[in-house]
Amino acid sequence: MPHGLMIAAPRSGSGKTTLTLGLLRALRQAGVAVGGAKCGPDYIDPPFHQAASGRPSVNLDSWAMSPPLLTDLALQAGTGCELVVCEALMGLFDGVPGAPGRSGSSADVAAALGWPVLLVLDVSGQSQSAAAIVKGCATYDPRIAIAGAVLNRVGSPRHARLASAAIEAIGIPVLGALPRSDGIALPERHLGLVQAGETSDLDVRLDRMAAFVSEHTRIGAIRALASRRDTMPGIAAGCPAVSPPGQRIAIAQDAAFSFVYPHLLSGWRAAGAEIRFFSPLAGQGPDDDCDTCWLPGGYPELHAGALAASDRFLRGLRHFAQTRPVHGECGGYMVLGTALTDAAGAGHPMAGLLDVATSFARRKLHLGYRRAVLTGACCLGPAGTALRGHEFHYASVETQGSDDAFALVSDAYGSVPVPSGGRRGPVTGSFFHSIAAEA
């Protein structure tokens, strides 16, 4: 198991991403081979990790992934690295009901891999009281170790001294104090940060974060915190989380289609599949010598007009679907439908390979883990195959149409499974994002 360190916080918005990206870039600049990882079903952060570190990042999800898969992916993240910096999600202990170690929390991941936790604390509006929060985090779960703390949004040197002294009095070292700064924030949109590939002057921003973190933290001491669980196996097997949907897989990839988990691609390649990317926004369709087409999620609602006008893409997709499987996840599902209504209320005709019509005009958040059981055979497996994943979208279904359901879907809280998505011939799709086959 590689040496690792988890950057976590008591709640979202505390500064985890700033500290993680700043550390990754600063360590890389210092000549340290460092890898990145992200807890939970997050598409946005891993590409930023890769841009900062120069190495692929990976998602680690204790609810959707079996313990062996979680360990295998951590090993992959650490291959050729001196340490892995893992960014937690939400609050450190936040998760859903599940078997022990399978709640989806970042604490589960830290415990499974033996990685200590560096706690980031937003201390705006408090000083010594921050020590009570640290003490609570340090004693709440005996499986994990809070190895240190970094203060964020510090107002003055006096403010930093008061909070630091109180925290260090309970035996937790304070390894940095980040002042309030709006100059290094990353741009955001409705599903989170603007994607790494769309962020202008990204390298300049990352270098600025590295300088900010280097100036205000003890990076050498933080690096020394990294640890590992030596009882784990030391060789990554590379088993796919989800069986490859084909031997040659055509995958849409551009600003409209970008949400593909790195572990799915690496697992499919390790299983012998070939990946062929194409850009619908550039008028490209799936290569005709591929045997499966995959339309991932992304932001098709921001490019609905361009997609509707892309005759070459739509003709190529329809031709492909006459004889071979096509699957769409979330945004890809919307494009497979008859129409997509954008945020301004304008309707745009889509591929018409499924009967569904979707709309972004009346936004409603759909968010959470999902368990999907396939109602029939498709490129994701035979009927009855159980997959774990999630939904995260604001779009609504205007017309479901008459297609058969893609899967029966339930949430992590034991809801009654309900029909979801659609299937027509070899074409399938739903708002469900696959993370791993159930194990």
VEXROLO-812800 format. One line per 8 residues: number of its first residue (from 1); their letters; for each residue x, y, z of C-alpha. Coordinates in nm, 4 decimals. Last residue first. Example, Ala and Ser with C-alpha at 12.3 -4.5 7.8 and 13.67 -1.06 7.14 Angstrom:
// residues 2
2 = SA = 1.3670:-0.1060:0.7140 | 1.2300:-0.4500:0.7800
//
This chain:
// residues 439
439 = AEAAISHF = -1.9780:-0.7132:-0.4855 | -2.2003:-0.4838:-0.6893 | -2.0530:-0.3813:-1.0220 | -1.8792:-0.0468:-0.9929 | -1.9186:0.3282:-1.0494 | -2.2057:0.3514:-1.2981 | -2.3758:0.6907:-1.3375 | -2.7569:0.6651:-1.3380
431 = FSGTVPGR = -2.9490:0.9331:-1.5306 | -3.0557:0.6635:-1.7747 | -2.9669:0.5108:-2.1094 | -2.9993:0.2152:-2.3394 | -2.9891:0.1566:-2.7171 | -2.9527:-0.1989:-2.8563 | -3.3262:-0.2346:-2.9150 | -3.5036:0.0382:-2.7225
423 = RGGSPVPV = -3.4117:0.0810:-2.3596 | -3.5078:0.3564:-2.1158 | -3.4198:0.5177:-1.7877 | -3.5579:0.4152:-1.4505 | -3.8172:0.1737:-1.3188 | -3.8500:0.1958:-0.9393 | -3.6836:-0.0008:-0.6589 | -3.8509:0.0654:-0.3199
415 = SGYADSVL = -3.6249:0.2898:-0.1120 | -3.3719:0.1311:0.1213 | -3.1735:0.4377:0.2231 | -2.8938:0.3975:-0.0309 | -3.1299:0.4642:-0.3213 | -3.3206:0.2285:-0.5495 | -3.3196:0.1728:-0.9263 | -3.4851:-0.0887:-1.1429
407 = AFADDSGQ = -3.3072:-0.0732:-1.4765 | -3.3274:0.0375:-1.8409 | -3.7046:0.0641:-1.8430 | -3.8944:-0.0268:-2.1603 | -3.9595:0.2616:-2.3966 | -4.3057:0.4215:-2.4138 | -4.2278:0.7877:-2.3537 | -4.0849:0.9431:-2.0407
399 = TEVSAYHF = -4.1987:1.2938:-2.1272 | -4.0793:1.6049:-1.9439 | -3.8057:1.4305:-1.7490 | -3.6203:1.6772:-1.5300 | -3.2649:1.8118:-1.5384 | -3.0808:1.9207:-1.2239 | -2.8338:1.6319:-1.2114 | -2.6308:1.4121:-0.9808
391 = EHGRLATG = -2.7212:1.0440:-0.9742 | -2.5088:0.7680:-0.8233 | -2.3383:0.4343:-0.8684 | -2.3670:0.0688:-0.7753 | -2.4485:-0.1956:-1.0319 | -2.6535:-0.5145:-1.0053 | -2.6767:-0.7444:-1.3094 | -3.0245:-0.8988:-1.3209
383 = APGLCCAG = -3.0458:-0.9058:-1.6983 | -2.7027:-0.9632:-1.8499 | -2.4236:-0.7029:-1.8526 | -2.3384:-0.3399:-1.9183 | -2.3698:-0.3744:-2.2968 | -2.7317:-0.4802:-2.2568 | -2.9342:-0.7704:-2.1200 | -3.2627:-0.6844:-1.9566
375 = TLVARRYG = -3.4083:-0.5245:-1.6441 | -3.0632:-0.4250:-1.5176 | -3.0495:-0.3782:-1.1400 | -2.9393:-0.0293:-1.0348 | -2.8285:0.0760:-0.6860 | -2.8140:0.4532:-0.6421 | -2.6131:0.6979:-0.4357 | -2.7383:1.0531:-0.4178
367 = LHLKRRAF = -2.8532:1.3680:-0.5926 | -3.1455:1.4854:-0.8012 | -3.1625:1.8652:-0.7845 | -3.4581:2.0309:-0.9516 | -3.4238:2.2893:-1.2261 | -3.7255:2.3834:-1.4302 | -3.5780:2.4876:-1.7665 | -3.3306:2.1995:-1.7826
359 = STAVDLLG = -3.5708:1.9754:-1.9666 | -3.5820:1.6167:-2.0893 | -3.7730:1.4248:-2.3572 | -3.7585:1.0430:-2.3469 | -3.8457:0.8186:-2.6425 | -3.4971:0.6819:-2.7027 | -3.2981:0.6902:-3.0263 | -3.4434:1.0321:-3.1068
351 = AMPHGAGA = -3.0992:1.1886:-3.1552 | -3.1849:1.5313:-3.0118 | -3.4211:1.8093:-3.1155 | -3.3651:2.1356:-2.9237 | -3.6255:2.3198:-2.7186 | -3.5675:2.6718:-2.5861 | -3.6753:2.7315:-2.2269 | -3.3780:2.9489:-2.1328
343 = ADTLATGL = -3.2280:2.6685:-1.9217 | -3.2291:2.4302:-2.2208 | -3.5055:2.1970:-2.3369 | -3.3704:1.8686:-2.4725 | -3.5659:1.6663:-2.7286 | -3.6210:1.3138:-2.8602 | -3.3832:1.1301:-2.6302 | -3.0282:1.0021:-2.6886
335 = VMYGGCEG = -2.8941:1.3469:-2.5956 | -3.0626:1.3298:-2.2544 | -2.9132:0.9861:-2.1891 | -2.5668:1.1228:-2.2689 | -2.6256:1.3975:-2.0149 | -2.7105:1.1317:-1.7541 | -2.5347:0.8196:-1.8849 | -2.5941:0.7089:-2.2432
327 = HVPRTQAF = -2.5437:0.3641:-2.3913 | -2.5242:0.2645:-2.7584 | -2.5157:-0.1004:-2.8572 | -2.4607:-0.2008:-3.2204 | -2.6618:-0.2628:-3.5380 | -2.8935:0.0316:-3.6032 | -2.7300:0.2311:-3.3251 | -2.4224:0.3067:-3.5376
319 = HRLGRLFR = -2.6333:0.4659:-3.8123 | -2.8155:0.6799:-3.5569 | -2.4870:0.7944:-3.4012 | -2.3317:0.8755:-3.7389 | -2.6366:1.0730:-3.8479 | -2.6414:1.2640:-3.5196 | -2.2693:1.3435:-3.5279 | -2.2680:1.4434:-3.8935
311 = DSAALAGA = -2.5796:1.6566:-3.8508 | -2.4377:1.8623:-3.5641 | -2.7133:2.1245:-3.5436 | -2.8863:1.9635:-3.2450 | -2.5483:1.9291:-3.0738 | -2.4654:2.2959:-3.1297 | -2.8025:2.4070:-2.9959 | -2.7800:2.1814:-2.6908
303 = HLEPYGGP = -2.4323:2.3010:-2.5915 | -2.4922:2.4203:-2.2342 | -2.7570:2.1505:-2.1822 | -2.5027:1.8929:-2.3020 | -2.2968:1.9562:-1.9863 | -2.1328:1.6286:-1.8898 | -2.2522:1.2720:-1.8743 | -2.1085:0.9940:-2.0829
295 = LWCTDCDD = -2.2173:0.8810:-2.4304 | -2.0770:0.5307:-2.4836 | -2.0747:0.3595:-2.8241 | -2.0074:-0.0130:-2.8617 | -1.8637:-0.2345:-3.1405 | -1.6145:0.0090:-3.2891 | -1.5232:-0.0208:-3.6601 | -1.7629:0.2587:-3.7563
287 = DPGQGALP = -1.5865:0.5154:-3.5415 | -1.8449:0.7016:-3.3354 | -1.9599:1.0324:-3.4815 | -1.7663:1.3559:-3.5210 | -1.9127:1.6996:-3.5838 | -1.6602:1.8826:-3.3646 | -1.9221:1.9167:-3.0900 | -1.9794:1.5395:-3.1120
279 = SFFRIEAG = -1.6112:1.4794:-3.0316 | -1.4714:1.1280:-3.0582 | -1.2649:0.9060:-2.8294 | -1.1674:0.5484:-2.9191 | -1.0925:0.3174:-2.6254 | -0.9617:-0.0354:-2.6868 | -1.0600:-0.3141:-2.4477 | -0.8034:-0.5642:-2.3170
271 = AARWGSLL = -0.9135:-0.6001:-1.9540 | -0.6486:-0.3466:-1.8471 | -0.8014:-0.1008:-2.0953 | -1.1447:-0.1468:-1.9418 | -1.0063:-0.1041:-1.5907 | -0.8137:0.2106:-1.6843 | -1.1238:0.3616:-1.8452 | -1.3510:0.2730:-1.5543
263 = HPYVFSFA = -1.0972:0.3926:-1.2959 | -1.0698:0.7318:-1.4667 | -1.4448:0.7915:-1.4183 | -1.6051:0.9424:-1.7267 | -1.7893:1.2733:-1.6996 | -1.6691:1.4701:-2.0027 | -1.9415:1.4937:-2.2649 | -2.0473:1.8480:-2.3618
255 = ADQAIAIR = -1.6998:2.0055:-2.3413 | -1.5509:1.7134:-2.5367 | -1.5381:1.3345:-2.5172 | -1.7823:1.0870:-2.6686 | -1.6600:0.7311:-2.6148 | -1.6290:0.4694:-2.8915 | -1.5508:0.1346:-2.7272 | -1.3629:-0.1366:-2.9123
247 = QGPPSVAP = -1.3959:-0.4680:-2.7277 | -1.7313:-0.3809:-2.5768 | -1.9152:-0.2767:-2.2615 | -1.6004:-0.3510:-2.0574 | -1.6951:-0.5195:-1.7288 | -1.7456:-0.2684:-1.4473 | -1.4891:-0.2150:-1.1696 | -1.2255:-0.3631:-1.3994
239 = CGAAIGPM = -0.9480:-0.5686:-1.2363 | -0.6118:-0.3862:-1.2382 | -0.4392:-0.6318:-1.0022 | -0.2415:-0.3660:-0.8180 | 0.0542:-0.5210:-0.6332 | 0.1409:-0.4455:-0.2699 | -0.1125:-0.6432:-0.0706 | -0.2262:-0.4689:0.2499
231 = TDRRSALA = -0.0693:-0.5536:0.5860 | 0.1565:-0.2480:0.5634 | -0.1242:0.0018:0.6225 | 0.0177:0.3357:0.5120 | 0.1630:0.6646:0.6329 | 0.1927:1.0271:0.5267 | 0.2665:1.2652:0.8141 | 0.6169:1.3447:0.6837
223 = RIAGIRTH = 0.4697:1.5292:0.3846 | 0.2868:1.7638:0.6202 | 0.6101:1.8336:0.8095 | 0.7907:1.9150:0.4854 | 0.5006:2.1305:0.3677 | 0.4996:2.3515:0.6745 | 0.2114:2.5778:0.5736 | 0.1610:2.9473:0.4882
215 = ESVFAAMR = 0.4158:3.0236:0.2185 | 0.4064:2.6837:0.0512 | 0.0247:2.6861:0.0456 | 0.0100:3.0267:-0.1251 | 0.2936:2.9445:-0.3661 | 0.1259:2.6177:-0.4632 | -0.2099:2.7914:-0.5067 | -0.0515:3.0513:-0.7349
207 = DLRVDLDS = 0.1150:2.7752:-0.9366 | -0.2253:2.6105:-0.9702 | -0.3847:2.9339:-1.0932 | -0.1072:2.9921:-1.3468 | -0.1383:2.6330:-1.4644 | -0.5124:2.6754:-1.5086 | -0.4822:2.9883:-1.7240 | -0.8445:2.9447:-1.8381
199 = TEGAQVLG = -1.0425:2.6656:-1.6788 | -1.2247:2.4619:-1.9444 | -1.0028:2.1533:-1.9297 | -1.0116:2.1562:-1.5499 | -1.3898:2.1582:-1.5398 | -1.5798:2.4546:-1.3971 | -1.6257:2.3728:-1.0312 | -1.9553:2.2350:-0.9062
191 = LHREPLAI = -2.2624:2.1082:-1.0910 | -2.4224:2.4552:-1.1231 | -2.1057:2.6467:-1.2141 | -1.7802:2.7382:-1.0397 | -1.4567:2.9270:-1.1057 | -1.1501:2.8352:-0.8941 | -1.0563:3.0539:-0.5973 | -0.6979:3.1790:-0.5734
183 = GDSRPLAG = -0.7549:3.5532:-0.5349 | -1.0253:3.5320:-0.2696 | -0.7803:3.5080:0.0182 | -0.8362:3.4841:0.3934 | -0.5135:3.3749:0.5551 | -0.3967:3.0123:0.5554 | -0.2492:2.8901:0.8843 | -0.0220:2.5871:0.8758
175 = LVPIGIAE = 0.1015:2.2736:1.0429 | -0.0980:2.2780:1.3650 | 0.0081:1.9762:1.5710 | -0.2621:1.7802:1.7566 | -0.1834:1.7036:2.1243 | -0.4793:1.8654:2.2997 | -0.2727:2.1775:2.3809 | -0.1809:2.1953:2.0100
167 = IAASALRA = -0.5412:2.2819:1.9264 | -0.5694:2.5582:2.1870 | -0.2337:2.7103:2.0945 | -0.3197:2.7055:1.7236 | -0.6537:2.8821:1.7654 | -0.5109:3.1658:1.9741 | -0.1917:3.2015:1.7695 | -0.3776:3.2119:1.4354
159 = HRPSGVRN = -0.6146:3.4858:1.5567 | -0.3183:3.6857:1.6852 | -0.1474:3.6539:1.3457 | -0.4647:3.7905:1.1822 | -0.7919:3.6868:1.0142 | -0.7306:3.3178:0.9455 | -0.9459:3.1860:0.6639 | -0.8009:2.8358:0.6986
151 = LVAGAIAI = -0.6207:2.6570:0.9809 | -0.4260:2.3413:0.9008 | -0.4459:2.0449:1.1354 | -0.2423:1.7359:1.2173 | -0.2335:1.3591:1.2490 | -0.6028:1.2940:1.3038 | -0.5880:0.9153:1.3249 | -0.8648:0.6824:1.2086
143 = RPDYTACG = -1.0283:0.3625:1.3341 | -1.1143:0.5160:1.6741 | -1.3943:0.7252:1.5194 | -1.5290:1.0216:1.7186 | -1.2143:1.0883:1.9239 | -1.0005:1.2925:1.6830 | -1.2993:1.4598:1.5157 | -1.4334:1.5734:1.8540
135 = KVIAAASQ = -1.0921:1.6976:1.9609 | -1.0569:1.8947:1.6380 | -1.3981:2.0556:1.6871 | -1.3179:2.1398:2.0497 | -0.9867:2.2903:1.9396 | -1.1666:2.5208:1.6958 | -1.3374:2.6783:1.9978 | -1.0054:2.8476:2.0756
127 = SQGSVDLV = -1.0517:3.0850:1.7786 | -1.3898:3.1390:1.6151 | -1.5686:3.3503:1.3508 | -1.3502:3.2353:1.0635 | -1.1710:2.9198:1.1764 | -1.2353:2.7154:0.8598 | -1.0500:2.4026:0.9654 | -0.8572:2.1643:0.7410
119 = LLVPWGLA = -0.7823:1.8303:0.9094 | -0.4827:1.6259:0.7956 | -0.5932:1.2647:0.8254 | -0.3754:0.9548:0.8503 | -0.3925:0.6870:0.5777 | -0.4330:0.3277:0.6946 | -0.6025:0.2235:0.3715 | -0.9316:0.0955:0.5109
111 = AAVDASSG = -0.9450:0.3556:0.7882 | -0.8819:0.6497:0.5551 | -1.1425:0.5170:0.3108 | -1.4051:0.4660:0.5811 | -1.3341:0.8133:0.7205 | -1.4033:0.9567:0.3761 | -1.7586:0.8356:0.4112 | -1.9297:0.6101:0.1573
103 = SRGPAGPV = -2.0936:0.4077:0.4338 | -1.9207:0.0770:0.3485 | -1.6740:0.0346:0.6388 | -1.9345:-0.1419:0.8492 | -2.2358:-0.2207:0.6292 | -2.4313:0.0750:0.5009 | -2.6426:0.3769:0.5870 | -2.5094:0.6897:0.4143
95 = GDFLGMLA = -2.1986:0.9035:0.4558 | -2.0523:1.2080:0.6297 | -1.7631:1.1294:0.8661 | -1.4969:1.3596:0.7179 | -1.7402:1.6309:0.6128 | -1.8056:1.6744:0.2404 | -1.5615:1.4683:0.0330 | -1.2008:1.3876:0.1185
87 = ECVVLECG = -0.9015:1.4758:-0.0988 | -0.6332:1.2067:-0.1112 | -0.2645:1.2998:-0.1367 | -0.0732:0.9892:-0.2455 | 0.2924:0.9341:-0.1565 | 0.6312:0.8485:-0.3045 | 0.4727:0.7656:-0.6374 | 0.5514:0.5095:-0.9085
79 = TGAQLALD = 0.2199:0.3320:-0.8545 | 0.0331:0.5177:-0.5809 | -0.2929:0.5735:-0.7653 | -0.2870:0.2100:-0.8822 | -0.2430:0.0900:-0.5258 | -0.5366:0.3039:-0.4168 | -0.7385:0.1524:-0.7024 | -0.6586:-0.2015:-0.5866
71 = TLLPPSMA = -0.7469:-0.1224:-0.2250 | -1.0871:0.0164:-0.3223 | -1.1461:-0.2812:-0.5526 | -1.0653:-0.5260:-0.2718 | -1.2932:-0.3355:-0.0272 | -1.5879:-0.3413:-0.2720 | -1.6670:-0.0109:-0.4382 | -1.9976:0.1782:-0.4338
63 = WSDLNVSP = -2.0127:0.2606:-0.0638 | -1.6379:0.2964:0.0090 | -1.5675:0.5218:-0.2892 | -1.2112:0.5962:-0.3997 | -1.1906:0.8042:-0.7188 | -0.8598:0.8197:-0.9070 | -0.5968:1.0750:-1.0092 | -0.3700:1.0448:-1.3112
55 = RGSAAQHF = -0.0244:1.2031:-1.2746 | 0.1106:1.5511:-1.3561 | 0.0480:1.6591:-0.9980 | -0.1556:1.9783:-1.0421 | -0.3220:1.8910:-1.3750 | -0.3931:1.5398:-1.2502 | -0.5483:1.6702:-0.9289 | -0.7619:1.9113:-1.1335
47 = PPDIYDPG = -0.8744:1.6166:-1.3487 | -0.9625:1.4259:-1.0266 | -1.1739:1.7134:-0.8814 | -1.4648:1.7363:-1.1267 | -1.6013:1.3838:-1.1634 | -1.6778:1.3245:-0.7936 | -1.8389:0.9995:-0.6778 | -1.6649:0.9684:-0.3403
39 = CKAGGVAV = -1.3156:1.0219:-0.2065 | -1.0647:1.1784:-0.4428 | -0.7115:1.0633:-0.5193 | -0.3862:1.2321:-0.6211 | -0.0339:1.1080:-0.6851 | 0.3025:1.2526:-0.5840 | 0.6500:1.1989:-0.7271 | 0.8378:1.4686:-0.5349
31 = GAQRLARL = 1.0600:1.6994:-0.7411 | 0.9935:2.0147:-0.5377 | 0.7627:2.1463:-0.8116 | 0.5614:1.8249:-0.7798 | 0.5345:1.8793:-0.4044 | 0.4135:2.2361:-0.4593 | 0.1581:2.1271:-0.7236 | 0.0090:1.8506:-0.5109
23 = LGLTLTTK = 0.0138:2.0614:-0.1942 | -0.1616:2.3574:-0.3589 | -0.4193:2.1293:-0.5174 | -0.4977:1.9607:-0.1857 | -0.4972:2.2818:0.0201 | -0.7276:2.4651:-0.2196 | -0.9562:2.1624:-0.2569 | -0.9920:2.1031:0.1165
15 = GSGSRPAA = -1.0695:2.4673:0.2007 | -1.3570:2.4524:0.4508 | -1.6423:2.4609:0.1993 | -1.7798:2.1218:0.2937 | -1.7760:2.0194:0.6586 | -1.5564:1.8833:0.9408 | -1.2575:1.8765:0.7046 | -1.0381:1.6283:0.5210
7 = IMLGHPM = -0.7019:1.6075:0.3417 | -0.6084:1.2401:0.3527 | -0.2442:1.1333:0.3524 | -0.0881:0.8370:0.1780 | 0.2113:0.6069:0.1706 | 0.1478:0.3422:-0.0906 | 0.0000:0.0000:0.0000
//
